[in-house]
Amino acid sequence: MPQVPVTALSQYVGKPLGHSAWLKIDQQRINLFAEATGDFQFIHVDPQKAAQTPFGGTIAHGFLTLSLIPTLIEDILVLPQGLKMVVNYGLDSVRFMQPVKVGSQVRLKVDLAGVTEKKPGQWLLKAIATLEIEGEEKPAYIAESLSLCFV
């Protein structure tokens, strides 16, 4: 993660920070997420039954794709110098716009939307995280992701 002086963070607000590498969403990842969460809805885990739906096959859980933010944002988000740790602070909003079909490639586009000093040594970063699907015009989602940085 690129690090800059705390005083320079505000210069990145409203600017695109970049894209992650592409990541393939395969059936094994979907099945492992179903195991971890107990969400075995057929549209995610039963390729034969899912083939009969308008999607034509299985799709990733929305929360699976959302859970990729920390991994995909890792090399993109600009952080304050002297960083001791970063924790997930939550989401302000999420809109799922299109399902991610099995076999799709996705990547995260990140724009910095805000920087707020919560208390001395704690900086809250708000990033607009857009999960793009290769070959699709509409993204899978747009989320306002919050990261709390301790310096």
SESEGU-590082 format. One record per residue: residue in one letter; y, x, z of N, C-alpha, C, CB in turn. Coordinates in steps of 0.02 Angstrom, whole numbers, plus 32768, in hexadecimal, padded with zeros to 4 digits. Glycine has a CB too. Example, Ala and Ser with C-alpha at 12.3 -4.5 7.8 and 13.67 -1.06 7.14 Angstrom:
+------+------+------+------+-------+-------+-------+------+------+------+-------+-------+-------+
: rest : n.yy : n.xx : n.zz : ca.yy : ca.xx : ca.zz : c.yy : c.xx : c.zz : cb.yy : cb.xx : cb.zz :
+------+------+------+------+-------+-------+-------+------+------+------+-------+-------+-------+
:    A : 7EE4 : 8294 : 8186 :  7F1F :  8267 :  8186 : 7F5B : 8294 : 8186 :  7F20 :  8235 :  81C4 :
:    S : 7F90 : 8282 : 8162 :  7FCB :  82AC :  8165 : 8002 : 8285 : 818A :  7FE2 :  82C0 :  811E :
+------+------+------+------+-------+-------+-------+------+------+------+-------+-------+-------+
This chain:
+------+------+------+------+-------+-------+-------+------+------+------+-------+-------+-------+
: rest : n.yy : n.xx : n.zz : ca.yy : ca.xx : ca.zz : c.yy : c.xx : c.zz : cb.yy : cb.xx : cb.zz :
+------+------+------+------+-------+-------+-------+------+------+------+-------+-------+-------+
:    M : 7FC5 : 8029 : 8000 :  8000 :  8000 :  8000 : 803E : 802C : 8000 :  8000 :  7FD1 :  803C :
:    P : 806B : 801E : 7FD3 :  80A9 :  8045 :  7FD3 : 80D2 : 8037 : 8012 :  80D3 :  8035 :  7F94 :
:    Q : 80EE : 806B : 802F :  8117 :  8063 :  806B : 815E : 807C : 805D :  80F8 :  8089 :  80A7 :
:    V : 818F : 8056 : 8076 :  81D6 :  8067 :  806D : 81F8 : 8060 : 80B1 :  81F7 :  8038 :  8037 :
:    P : 8233 : 807F : 80B9 :  8258 :  8075 :  80F8 : 8264 : 802A : 8104 :  829B :  809C :  80F6 :
:    V : 8262 : 8015 : 8143 :  826D :  7FCF :  8154 : 82AE : 7FB5 : 8136 :  826F :  7FC6 :  81A1 :
:    T : 82E1 : 7FDF : 8135 :  8322 :  7FC9 :  811A : 831F : 7FBC : 80CF :  8357 :  7FFF :  8129 :
:    A : 82ED : 7FD5 : 80AD :  82E7 :  7FCC :  8064 : 82BC : 7F90 : 8052 :  82CA :  800B :  8044 :
:    L : 8299 : 7F72 : 8081 :  826D :  7F39 :  8072 : 8291 : 7F00 : 804F :  824C :  7F1F :  80B1 :
:    S : 82CD : 7EF1 : 8066 :  82F1 :  7EB8 :  8049 : 8302 : 7EC2 : 7FFF :  8332 :  7EAC :  8070 :
:    Q : 8302 : 7F00 : 7FE8 :  8310 :  7F0D :  7FA1 : 82D8 : 7EF3 : 7F73 :  8319 :  7F59 :  7F95 :
:    Y : 829D : 7EE6 : 7F90 :  8264 :  7ECF :  7F69 : 825F : 7E82 : 7F67 :  8224 :  7EEC :  7F86 :
:    V : 8286 : 7E61 : 7F92 :  8283 :  7E18 :  7F94 : 8299 : 7DFA : 7F51 :  82AF :  7DFC :  7FCE :
:    G : 8271 : 7DCB : 7F39 :  8280 :  7DAA :  7EF9 : 8268 : 7DD1 : 7EBC :  82CA :  7D9F :  7EF4 :
:    K : 8245 : 7E07 : 7EC9 :  822D :  7E31 :  7E91 : 81E1 : 7E30 : 7E8E :  8247 :  7E79 :  7E99 :
:    P : 81C6 : 7E34 : 7E51 :  817D :  7E3A :  7E4A : 8166 : 7E7E : 7E63 :  8168 :  7E2E :  7E01 :
:    L : 812F : 7E7F : 7E87 :  8113 :  7EBD :  7EA1 : 80D9 : 7ED7 : 7E76 :  80FB :  7EB4 :  7EE9 :
:    G : 80BC : 7EAB : 7E4E :  8086 :  7EC0 :  7E21 : 8049 : 7E94 : 7E24 :  8073 :  7F06 :  7E31 :
:    H : 8014 : 7EAE : 7E06 :  7FD4 :  7E8B :  7E01 : 7F9C : 7EB6 : 7E1F :  7FC4 :  7E7A :  7DB7 :
:    S : 7F6A : 7E95 : 7E39 :  7F2E :  7EB7 :  7E4F : 7F02 : 7EC6 : 7E13 :  7F07 :  7E8D :  7E84 :
:    A : 7ECC : 7EE9 : 7E1F :  7E99 :  7EF2 :  7DEC : 7E74 : 7EAF : 7DE3 :  7E66 :  7F2C :  7DFF :
:    W : 7E54 : 7EA7 : 7DAA :  7E2C :  7E6B :  7D9E : 7DED : 7E6D : 7DCA :  7E19 :  7E64 :  7D53 :
:    L : 7DD8 : 7E33 : 7DE2 :  7D9C :  7E2C :  7E0A : 7D72 : 7DF4 : 7DEE :  7DAD :  7E1F :  7E55 :
:    K : 7D32 : 7E01 : 7DE2 :  7D05 :  7DCE :  7DC7 : 7CEA : 7DA2 : 7E00 :  7CCA :  7DEE :  7DA0 :
:    I : 7CEC : 7D61 : 7DF5 :  7CD1 :  7D31 :  7E25 : 7C8C : 7D1C : 7E0C :  7D01 :  7CF3 :  7E2E :
:    D : 7C59 : 7D38 : 7E2C :  7C14 :  7D29 :  7E16 : 7BF3 : 7CF8 : 7E47 :  7BEB :  7D6A :  7E11 :
:    Q : 7BB9 : 7CE0 : 7E33 :  7B96 :  7CAE :  7E5B : 7B80 : 7CCA : 7E9E :  7B59 :  7C94 :  7E35 :
:    Q : 7B70 : 7D0A : 7EA1 :  7B5B :  7D28 :  7EE0 : 7B94 : 7D25 : 7F13 :  7B45 :  7D71 :  7ED6 :
:    R : 7BD2 : 7D34 : 7EFE :  7C0B :  7D30 :  7F2C : 7C15 : 7CE8 : 7F44 :  7C4D :  7D4A :  7F09 :
:    I : 7C0E : 7CB8 : 7F16 :  7C16 :  7C72 :  7F28 : 7BE0 : 7C5D : 7F5A :  7C13 :  7C45 :  7EE9 :
:    N : 7BA2 : 7C71 : 7F4D :  7B6B :  7C5F :  7F7A : 7B74 : 7C7E : 7FC0 :  7B28 :  7C76 :  7F5C :
:    L : 7B8B : 7CBD : 7FC2 :  7B97 :  7CDE :  8002 : 7BCE : 7CBA : 802A :  7BA9 :  7D28 :  7FF8 :
:    F : 7C02 : 7CA3 : 8006 :  7C37 :  7C7E :  8028 : 7C1C : 7C3D : 8043 :  7C72 :  7C72 :  7FF8 :
:    A : 7BF2 : 7C1B : 801C :  7BD4 :  7BDC :  8033 : 7BAA : 7BE9 : 8072 :  7BA7 :  7BBE :  7FFB :
:    E : 7B84 : 7C1F : 8073 :  7B5C :  7C30 :  80AE : 7B89 : 7C3D : 80EA :  7B31 :  7C6F :  80A0 :
:    A : 7BC0 : 7C61 : 80E0 :  7BEC :  7C73 :  8117 : 7C10 : 7C36 : 8134 :  7C1F :  7CA6 :  8100 :
:    T : 7C1F : 7C05 : 8109 :  7C48 :  7BCC :  811F : 7C20 : 7B8B : 8129 :  7C7E :  7BC0 :  80EE :
:    G : 7BE4 : 7B89 : 810F :  7BBD :  7B4B :  8113 : 7BD1 : 7B17 : 80DF :  7BC3 :  7B2D :  8157 :
:    D : 7BFA : 7B2B : 80AF :  7C10 :  7AFD :  807A : 7BE3 : 7B05 : 803D :  7C5C :  7B0B :  8067 :
:    F : 7BB0 : 7ADA : 803A :  7B7F :  7ADE :  8004 : 7B87 : 7AA6 : 7FD1 :  7B38 :  7ADC :  8021 :
:    Q : 7BC4 : 7A8E : 7FC8 :  7BCF :  7A59 :  7F97 : 7BB2 : 7A70 : 7F53 :  7C1C :  7A48 :  7F90 :
:    F : 7B90 : 7A43 : 7F31 :  7B6C :  7A55 :  7EF4 : 7B98 : 7A75 : 7EBF :  7B4C :  7A17 :  7ED7 :
:    I : 7BD7 : 7A63 : 7EBC :  7C04 :  7A7E :  7E88 : 7C0B : 7ACA : 7E8E :  7C49 :  7A5C :  7E8C :
:    H : 7BFA : 7AE4 : 7EC9 :  7BFF :  7B2C :  7ED5 : 7BBB : 7B50 : 7ECE :  7C1B :  7B39 :  7F1A :
:    V : 7B85 : 7B2F : 7EE2 :  7B46 :  7B54 :  7EE9 : 7B0C : 7B3B : 7EBE :  7B31 :  7B51 :  7F30 :
:    D : 7B15 : 7B06 : 7E9A :  7ADE :  7AEB :  7E71 : 7AF2 : 7AEC : 7E27 :  7ACB :  7AA2 :  7E88 :
:    P : 7AE2 : 7B23 : 7E03 :  7AF7 :  7B29 :  7DBE : 7ADF : 7AF0 : 7D90 :  7ADE :  7B6A :  7DA2 :
:    Q : 7AA3 : 7AD6 : 7D9B :  7A89 :  7AA1 :  7D70 : 7AB1 : 7A60 : 7D7A :  7A3F :  7A95 :  7D7D :
:    K : 7ABA : 7A4D : 7DB8 :  7ADF :  7A10 :  7DC7 : 7B29 : 7A18 : 7DB4 :  7AD8 :  79FD :  7E11 :
:    A : 7B45 : 7A52 : 7DC2 :  7B8C :  7A5F :  7DB2 : 7B98 : 7A5F : 7D67 :  7BA2 :  7AA2 :  7DD0 :
:    A : 7B65 : 7A70 : 7D40 :  7B6C :  7A70 :  7CF7 : 7B7A : 7A2A : 7CDB :  7B2D :  7A8D :  7CD6 :
:    Q : 7B69 : 79F7 : 7D02 :  7B74 :  79B2 :  7CEC : 7BBA : 7998 : 7CFD :  7B40 :  7985 :  7D0D :
:    T : 7BE2 : 79C2 : 7D1D :  7C27 :  79AD :  7D30 : 7C58 : 79C2 : 7CF9 :  7C3B :  79CC :  7D75 :
:    P : 7C95 : 79AA : 7CFD :  7CC8 :  79C0 :  7CCC : 7CD5 : 7A0C : 7CCC :  7D09 :  799C :  7CDA :
:    F : 7CC1 : 7A2F : 7D02 :  7CCB :  7A77 :  7D04 : 7C96 : 7A9D : 7CDC :  7CCA :  7A90 :  7D4C :
:    G : 7C5E : 7A7E : 7CD0 :  7C29 :  7A9C :  7CA7 : 7C01 : 7AD1 : 7CCB :  7C47 :  7AB9 :  7C6B :
:    G : 7C0B : 7AD9 : 7D0B :  7BE6 :  7B0B :  7D33 : 7C05 : 7B10 : 7D78 :  7BE6 :  7B50 :  7D10 :
:    T : 7BEC : 7B3F : 7D9E :  7C05 :  7B46 :  7DE2 : 7C4B : 7B63 : 7DE3 :  7BD6 :  7B71 :  7E0B :
:    I : 7C6F : 7B53 : 7E19 :  7CB2 :  7B6D :  7E24 : 7CB5 : 7B8C : 7E6A :  7CE8 :  7B35 :  7E1C :
:    A : 7CE2 : 7BBA : 7E72 :  7CEC :  7BDA :  7EB4 : 7D0E : 7BA9 : 7EE3 :  7D16 :  7C1A :  7EAD :
:    H : 7CFE : 7BAF : 7F22 :  7D21 :  7B89 :  7F56 : 7D6B : 7B9D : 7F54 :  7D01 :  7B95 :  7F9D :
:    G : 7D97 : 7B6D : 7F5C :  7DDE :  7B7D :  7F60 : 7DED : 7BAF : 7F97 :  7E07 :  7B3E :  7F6A :
:    F : 7DCD : 7BA5 : 7FD1 :  7DD9 :  7BD3 :  8009 : 7DBA : 7C17 : 7FFE :  7DBE :  7BB4 :  8049 :
:    L : 7D86 : 7C1C : 7FD5 :  7D6C :  7C5D :  7FC1 : 7DA3 : 7C84 : 7F9C :  7D2C :  7C57 :  7F95 :
:    T : 7DC0 : 7C64 : 7F6A :  7DF3 :  7C86 :  7F42 : 7E30 : 7C97 : 7F6E :  7E09 :  7C5B :  7F07 :
:    L : 7E41 : 7C6C : 7F9C :  7E79 :  7C79 :  7FC9 : 7E6A : 7CB3 : 7FF7 :  7E89 :  7C3A :  7FF2 :
:    S : 7E2C : 7CBA : 800C :  7E18 :  7CF0 :  803A : 7E1C : 7D35 : 8018 :  7DD2 :  7CE4 :  8054 :
:    L : 7E25 : 7D36 : 7FD7 :  7E2A :  7D76 :  7FB3 : 7E6F : 7D96 : 7FB9 :  7E19 :  7D6C :  7F6A :
:    I : 7EA1 : 7D70 : 7FD2 :  7EE5 :  7D8A :  7FD6 : 7EE8 : 7DCD : 7FFA :  7F12 :  7D58 :  7FF9 :
:    P : 7ECC : 7DD5 : 8036 :  7ED4 :  7E15 :  8059 : 7EB8 : 7E51 : 8031 :  7EB1 :  7E12 :  809B :
:    T : 7E81 : 7E47 : 800F :  7E64 :  7E7E :  7FE7 : 7E8D : 7E8C : 7FA9 :  7E1C :  7E6C :  7FD3 :
:    L : 7EA1 : 7E58 : 7F86 :  7EC4 :  7E61 :  7F46 : 7F0C : 7E77 : 7F4F :  7EC1 :  7E21 :  7F1F :
:    I : 7F2B : 7E66 : 7F87 :  7F71 :  7E77 :  7F92 : 7F7A : 7EBE : 7FAD :  7F91 :  7E44 :  7FC3 :
:    E : 7F42 : 7EDA : 7FC4 :  7F43 :  7F1A :  7FE8 : 7F6B : 7F52 : 7FC6 :  7EFD :  7F31 :  7FF2 :
:    D : 7F62 : 7F5B : 7F86 :  7F84 :  7F92 :  7F62 : 7FC6 : 7F7E : 7F44 :  7F57 :  7FAD :  7F2D :
:    I : 7FDC : 7F40 : 7F50 :  8018 :  7F26 :  7F2F : 8053 : 7F1D : 7F5F :  8009 :  7EE5 :  7F0D :
:    L : 8045 : 7EFF : 7F99 :  807A :  7EEC :  7FC8 : 809E : 7F2A : 7FE1 :  805D :  7EC5 :  8002 :
:    V : 80E0 : 7F29 : 7FDD :  810A :  7F5F :  7FF7 : 810F : 7F54 : 8043 :  8151 :  7F60 :  7FD4 :
:    L : 8108 : 7F8B : 8069 :  8106 :  7F86 :  80B2 : 8138 : 7FB8 : 80D0 :  80BF :  7F94 :  80CC :
:    P : 814B : 7FAB : 810F :  817A :  7FD9 :  8130 : 8159 : 801C : 8142 :  8197 :  7FB8 :  816E :
:    Q : 8181 : 8051 : 813C :  8169 :  8093 :  8152 : 815C : 8092 : 819D :  819C :  80CB :  813F :
:    G : 812E : 80BC : 81B2 :  811D :  80BF :  81F9 : 80EF : 8087 : 820F :  815B :  80BD :  8223 :
:    L : 80D0 : 8067 : 81DE :  80A5 :  802E :  81EB : 806B : 8040 : 8219 :  808A :  8012 :  81A9 :
:    K : 8061 : 8019 : 824E :  8028 :  8023 :  827B : 7FEF : 7FF4 : 8269 :  803E :  8017 :  82C4 :
:    M : 8001 : 7FB6 : 8256 :  7FCE :  7F86 :  8240 : 7FF0 : 7F4B : 821F :  7FA1 :  7F6F :  827B :
:    V : 7FC8 : 7F26 : 81F8 :  7FDD :  7EE8 :  81D8 : 7FAA : 7EB3 : 81EA :  7FE5 :  7EF0 :  818A :
:    V : 7FC2 : 7E78 : 81FC :  7F94 :  7E40 :  820A : 7FA8 : 7E04 : 81DF :  7F95 :  7E2D :  8255 :
:    N : 7F76 : 7DDD : 81CE :  7F81 :  7D9F :  81AA : 7FA5 : 7D6F : 81D9 :  7F3D :  7D80 :  8190 :
:    Y : 7FDE : 7D56 : 81C4 :  8006 :  7D29 :  81EE : 7FFF : 7CE1 : 81D7 :  8050 :  7D3F :  81EC :
:    G : 7FDD : 7CD6 : 819F :  7FD2 :  7C92 :  8188 : 7FEE : 7C86 : 8143 :  7FEF :  7C62 :  81B8 :
:    L : 7FF6 : 7C46 : 8134 :  800F :  7C2F :  80F3 : 8043 : 7BF9 : 80FF :  7FD5 :  7C15 :  80C6 :
:    D : 8079 : 7BFC : 80DA :  80AA :  7BC6 :  80DE : 8096 : 7B8C : 80B0 :  80F0 :  7BDF :  80CB :
:    S : 807A : 7B9B : 8077 :  8063 :  7B65 :  804B : 802F : 7B81 : 801A :  809E :  7B46 :  8024 :
:    V : 8006 : 7B54 : 8002 :  7FD4 :  7B65 :  7FD0 : 7FCC : 7B29 : 7FA2 :  7F8E :  7B78 :  7FF1 :
:    R : 7FC9 : 7B37 : 7F61 :  7FBB :  7B03 :  7F30 : 7F84 : 7B1D : 7F03 :  7FFB :  7AF0 :  7F07 :
:    F : 7F4A : 7AFB : 7F05 :  7F13 :  7B0B :  7ED8 : 7F21 : 7AE6 : 7E97 :  7ECD :  7AF7 :  7EF7 :
:    M : 7F26 : 7B0B : 7E61 :  7F3B :  7AED :  7E21 : 7F02 : 7AE8 : 7DEE :  7F73 :  7B16 :  7E04 :
:    Q : 7ED0 : 7B12 : 7DF6 :  7E99 :  7B12 :  7DC5 : 7E5C : 7B34 : 7DE6 :  7EAE :  7B37 :  7D83 :
:    P : 7E20 : 7B19 : 7DDA :  7DE5 :  7B39 :  7DF7 : 7DD4 : 7B7B : 7DD4 :  7DA9 :  7B09 :  7DF2 :
:    V : 7DB3 : 7BA6 : 7DFA :  7D9B :  7BE5 :  7DDF : 7D51 : 7BDD : 7DD0 :  7DA8 :  7C21 :  7E12 :
:    K : 7D41 : 7BDE : 7D90 :  7CFB :  7BD5 :  7D7B : 7CD4 : 7C16 : 7D86 :  7CF7 :  7BC0 :  7D30 :
:    V : 7C94 : 7C0E : 7D95 :  7C69 :  7C48 :  7D9E : 7C6D : 7C74 : 7D60 :  7C20 :  7C32 :  7DAC :
:    G : 7C6F : 7CB5 : 7D6B :  7C73 :  7CE5 :  7D34 : 7CBA : 7CF7 : 7D20 :  7C4F :  7CCA :  7CF8 :
:    S : 7CEC : 7CD3 : 7D3D :  7D32 :  7CE1 :  7D2D : 7D49 : 7D22 : 7D4D :  7D5F :  7CA7 :  7D44 :
:    Q : 7D7C : 7D3F : 7D2E :  7D9F :  7D79 :  7D4A : 7DE1 : 7D60 : 7D66 :  7DAA :  7DB3 :  7D14 :
:    V : 7DF2 : 7D76 : 7DA3 :  7E32 :  7D62 :  7DC1 : 7E57 : 7DA0 : 7DD8 :  7E26 :  7D32 :  7DFE :
:    R : 7E9A : 7D98 : 7DDD :  7EC3 :  7DCD :  7DF9 : 7EFE : 7DAC : 7E1D :  7EDD :  7DFF :  7DC2 :
:    L : 7F1B : 7DD1 : 7E4B :  7F52 :  7DB7 :  7E73 : 7F94 : 7DD4 : 7E5A :  7F48 :  7DC6 :  7EBD :
:    K : 7FC4 : 7DA7 : 7E4E :  8009 :  7DBB :  7E3E : 8031 : 7DAF : 7E7D :  8027 :  7D91 :  7E00 :
:    V : 805A : 7DE1 : 7E90 :  807E :  7DDD :  7ED0 : 80C9 : 7DE7 : 7EC6 :  8063 :  7E11 :  7F01 :
:    D : 80F0 : 7DBA : 7EE4 :  8139 :  7DC0 :  7EE6 : 814C : 7DBC : 7F30 :  815C :  7D87 :  7EBC :
:    L : 817A : 7DE7 : 7F45 :  8192 :  7DE5 :  7F8A : 81C8 : 7DB0 : 7F90 :  81AC :  7E2B :  7FA1 :
:    A : 81BE : 7D80 : 7FBD :  81EC :  7D48 :  7FC3 : 821A : 7D4E : 8000 :  81C6 :  7D07 :  7FC7 :
:    G : 8206 : 7D75 : 8031 :  8230 :  7D7B :  806D : 821A : 7DB0 : 809C :  8231 :  7D3A :  8090 :
:    V : 8249 : 7DCA : 80C2 :  823D :  7DFC :  80F6 : 8267 : 7DE7 : 8133 :  8250 :  7E45 :  80DE :
:    T : 8245 : 7DDE : 816C :  8268 :  7DC9 :  81A9 : 8251 : 7DF4 : 81E3 :  825A :  7D7E :  81B7 :
:    E : 8280 : 7E0C : 820B :  826F :  7E30 :  8248 : 8261 : 7DFC : 827E :  82A8 :  7E62 :  825E :
:    K : 8222 : 7DF6 : 8294 :  820F :  7DC5 :  82C7 : 8227 : 7DDB : 830C :  81C2 :  7DBA :  82C7 :
:    K : 821D : 7E1A : 831B :  8234 :  7E3A :  8358 : 8233 : 7E85 : 834A :  8207 :  7E28 :  8397 :
:    P : 8250 : 7EAE : 8373 :  8253 :  7EF5 :  8364 : 820D : 7F11 : 8355 :  8272 :  7F1C :  839F :
:    G : 8208 : 7F32 : 831B :  81C8 :  7F50 :  8307 : 8197 : 7F21 : 82E5 :  81A8 :  7F6E :  8341 :
:    Q : 81AC : 7EE1 : 82DB :  817F :  7EB1 :  82BA : 81A4 : 7E90 : 827F :  8167 :  7E7A :  82EC :
:    W : 8189 : 7E99 : 8245 :  81A8 :  7E7F :  8207 : 8178 : 7E4F : 81E5 :  81BA :  7EB8 :  81D8 :
:    L : 8192 : 7E13 : 81D7 :  816B :  7DE0 :  81B4 : 817C : 7DE2 : 816A :  8178 :  7D99 :  81D1 :
:    L : 8149 : 7DED : 8141 :  8151 :  7DEE :  80F8 : 8133 : 7DAF : 80DB :  8131 :  7E2E :  80D9 :
:    K : 8159 : 7D8C : 80B1 :  8140 :  7D52 :  808D : 8138 : 7D66 : 8045 :  816F :  7D14 :  8095 :
:    A : 80FB : 7D5E : 802B :  80EC :  7D6E :  7FE5 : 80D5 : 7D30 : 7FC1 :  80B7 :  7DA6 :  7FE1 :
:    I : 80EB : 7D28 : 7F83 :  80D1 :  7CF3 :  7F58 : 8095 : 7D12 : 7F35 :  8108 :  7CD8 :  7F25 :
:    A : 805B : 7CF8 : 7F45 :  801C :  7D11 :  7F29 : 8002 : 7CDF : 7EF6 :  7FE7 :  7D1D :  7F62 :
:    T : 7FFD : 7CF4 : 7EB8 :  7FE5 :  7CC9 :  7E82 : 7FA3 : 7CE6 : 7E68 :  801A :  7CC4 :  7E48 :
:    L : 7F6D : 7CBE : 7E6E :  7F2D :  7CD5 :  7E56 : 7F25 : 7CC0 : 7E0D :  7EF3 :  7CB9 :  7E81 :
:    E : 7F28 : 7CF2 : 7DE1 :  7F22 :  7CE6 :  7D99 : 7ED9 : 7CE9 : 7D84 :  7F4C :  7D19 :  7D70 :
:    I : 7EC8 : 7CC0 : 7D53 :  7E84 :  7CBF :  7D37 : 7E89 : 7CDA : 7CF0 :  7E64 :  7C76 :  7D37 :
:    E : 7E62 : 7D0C : 7CE1 :  7E65 :  7D2C :  7C9F : 7E58 : 7CF7 : 7C68 :  7E30 :  7D65 :  7C99 :
:    G : 7E86 : 7CF6 : 7C37 :  7E7F :  7CC9 :  7BFF : 7E99 : 7C83 : 7C0B :  7E39 :  7CC5 :  7BEA :
:    E : 7EB2 : 7C75 : 7C47 :  7ECB :  7C32 :  7C57 : 7F17 : 7C35 : 7C60 :  7EA9 :  7C16 :  7C98 :
:    E : 7F37 : 7BFF : 7C4B :  7F80 :  7BFB :  7C52 : 7F95 : 7BEB : 7C99 :  7F9D :  7BC7 :  7C21 :
:    K : 7F71 : 7BBA : 7CB8 :  7F81 :  7BA6 :  7CFC : 7F5B : 7BD2 : 7D2E :  7F6F :  7B5B :  7D07 :
:    P : 7F7D : 7BE4 : 7D66 :  7F5A :  7C0B :  7D99 : 7F2B : 7BDF : 7DC3 :  7F8E :  7C2D :  7DC7 :
:    A : 7F00 : 7C00 : 7DE8 :  7ED4 :  7BDD :  7E16 : 7EFC : 7BC0 : 7E50 :  7E9D :  7C0B :  7E31 :
:    Y : 7F2B : 7BE7 : 7E6A :  7F57 :  7BCF :  7E9F : 7F96 : 7BF8 : 7EA3 :  7F32 :  7BD1 :  7EE2 :
:    I : 7FC6 : 7BDC : 7EC7 :  8002 :  7C00 :  7EDC : 8007 : 7BF5 : 7F27 :  8043 :  7BE6 :  7EB6 :
:    A : 800B : 7C2C : 7F4C :  800D :  7C29 :  7F96 : 8046 : 7C54 : 7FB0 :  7FC9 :  7C40 :  7FB4 :
:    E : 8064 : 7C3B : 7FE6 :  8096 :  7C63 :  800A : 8071 : 7C84 : 8045 :  80D3 :  7C37 :  8024 :
:    S : 8062 : 7CC4 : 803D :  803A :  7CEA :  806C : 8068 : 7D0F : 809C :  800B :  7D1A :  8048 :
:    L : 8057 : 7D0E : 80DC :  8080 :  7D2F :  8110 : 805A : 7D69 : 812E :  8095 :  7CFD :  8146 :
:    S : 807A : 7DA3 : 8133 :  805D :  7DDF :  8151 : 808D : 7DF8 : 8187 :  804F :  7E16 :  811C :
:    L : 8073 : 7E05 : 81C3 :  809C :  7E1F :  81F9 : 808D : 7E69 : 8200 :  808E :  7DF9 :  823C :
:    C : 80C2 : 7E91 : 81F7 :  80BD :  7EDA :  81F9 : 80D7 : 7EF5 : 823A :  80E3 :  7EF9 :  81BE :
:    F : 80B1 : 7F21 : 8259 :  80C5 :  7F41 :  8297 : 80D6 : 7F89 : 8289 :  808D :  7F3B :  82CD :
:    V : 8114 : 7F9D : 8299 :  812A :  7FE3 :  828F : 813D : 8003 : 82D1 :  8167 :  7FE5 :  825E :
+------+------+------+------+-------+-------+-------+------+------+------+-------+-------+-------+
